């Protein structure tokens, strides 16, 4: 298989969130988007073929996953992550953020504390606050261009605030960390010690750069698995976010029963039928496509890294270990967040994710999505360099 990831596909006019809703979200018409974490690449051909076959059938009634679906997902996890969850552990949700909200509502009460590690994927913050829970932040520590965990602070915050639930981002978005086995063990041990439930968002687990390895938290021990809700999805891996299927694994029977009851109380039952078929085809036939995709994204990263070094040396690129998102430190320019946003939006004509939405630790940063054809990315980088040429 040789996939043409260089091909430009016009996404405008498809009700695409990334391209078609700039004005509705307060941005100029025609701005170049590098913000939301979806890719400008076609899904694997076997997925498209399967969807075409199902569409031609013409009936889209209520659909549930057969046992074969569960076995294919488990087989993927076994082969690619060395982790074999039980098929009974699997629950399907319309998205990982939905699963985070369900877990927060199910396993904490209003006013109780939920822990996260900023700068972090901003829906974590939104789900905690919108569900009237106390947000407790144990911030990551940026040291020599590398984010680390302050384990003393992590445990102190849990004890001080009587934290009930911890939202783990693994690999971490936007910091780009792929947590080591030892780091995961230390966090999990602290959570077990203080009876803190862990909800592990592992949606970026396929996007790990050469030399690094993702470890599924629940794979570390039966005890950890018994206190962990593992959130995965083909949406990032195969660019299927709009089909709204995520695979949530809960080995603990009682936690799984409560989680499913909360989903039922929210009025959700059968998943999107086309999403199910697409997910199954992707996990069954998409491995070679993914291998080529990861090589292409690595190439984009290396080119972007060289660009910043040569054209914008004042921008400090945090070396990512995973994800297809670059975390860029513009603080050397001495700009406020408002000034930085203004230059990027109005001078560079670029739509990035402003760092401050990831928490206070993100001030002075911007997040940039590199999962697009190189020509698209290069054009965006040139816009950026031109806008900052005299700054």
Secondary structure, 3 states (H helix, E strand, C coil): CCCCCCCCCCCCCCCCHHHHCCHHHCCCCCCEECCCCCCCCCCCHHHHHHHHHHHHHCCCCCCCCCHHHHHHHHHHHHHHHCCCCCHHHEEEECCHHHHHHHHHHHHCCCCCEEEECCCCCHHHHHHHHHCCCEEEECCCEEECCEEECCHHHHHHHHHHHCCCEEEEECCCCCCCCCCCHHHHHHHHHHHHHCCCEEEEECCCCCCECCCCCCCCHHHCCHHHHCCEEEEEEHHHHHCCHHHCCEEEECCCHHHHHHHHHHHHHCCCCCCCHHHHHHHHHHHHHCHHHHHHHHHHHHHHHHHHHHHHHHHCCCCEEECCCECCEEEEECHHHCCCHHHHHHHHHHHCCEECEEHHHHCHHHCCEEEEECCCCHHHHHHHHHHHHHHCCCC
